[in-house]
Amino acid sequence: MSTTNPTTYEEFWPYYVRAHRKRETRIIHAVGTVAFLSTVAAFAVTRKKSLLPLMPVVGYGPAWYSHFFVEGNVPATFGHPLWSLRADFEMCWKMLRGTMDAEVERCVAAEQEATAVVNPPAPEAHPTNGHGHDAPAEVYASVERPLN
């Protein structure tokens, strides 16, 4: 599965979490979510239609700011708007419960493990004889023991 083209929400969630690695990004998202929910509540109580265009501005504005200027990435909303909304609420819930930092660590570690399997570290370089061929065994032996 490509992390940028998930086919299910369960595949999308780790991608979303990794896009919110910095705590500051997550806090700014939470502020936007609270502002959005407050605007929805104000509309529900007052029925003022002037509040409707404010909803996406107060919700997405802080989140997008945090992606562009804090996290340095592109908001997932552009590719997966409904999953992003769901993930935002899930992230805020985990922040309230105090489990989001561990979730970020888990998703980042899983990404690093997957990357290590796909891109194993290059083997250590061995001395050559100057012509691109492996050097004789005695050269290896001299490299491994300290010079006196």
Stockholm file with secondary structure:
# STOCKHOLM 1.0

chainA/1-148         MSTTNPTTYEEFWPYYVRAHRKRETRIIHAVGTVAFLSTVAAFAVTRKKSLLPLMPVVGYGPAWYSHFFVEGNVPATFGHPLWSLRADFEMCWKMLRGTMDAEVERCVAAEQEATAVVNPPAPEAHPTNGHGHDAPAEVYASVERPLN
#=GR chainA/1-148 SS CCTTSCSSHHHHHHHHHHTTCSHHHHHHHHHHHHHHHHHHHHHHHHCCGGGTTHHHHHHHHHHHHIIIIIICSCCGGGTCHHHHHHHHHHHHHHHHHTCHHHHHHHHHHHHHHHHHHHSCCCCCCCCBCSSSSBCCHHHHHHHHSCCC
#=GC SS_cons         CCTTSCSSHHHHHHHHHHTTCSHHHHHHHHHHHHHHHHHHHHHHHHCCGGGTTHHHHHHHHHHHHIIIIIICSCCGGGTCHHHHHHHHHHHHHHHHHTCHHHHHHHHHHHHHHHHHHHSCCCCCCCCBCSSSSBCCHHHHHHHHSCCC
//
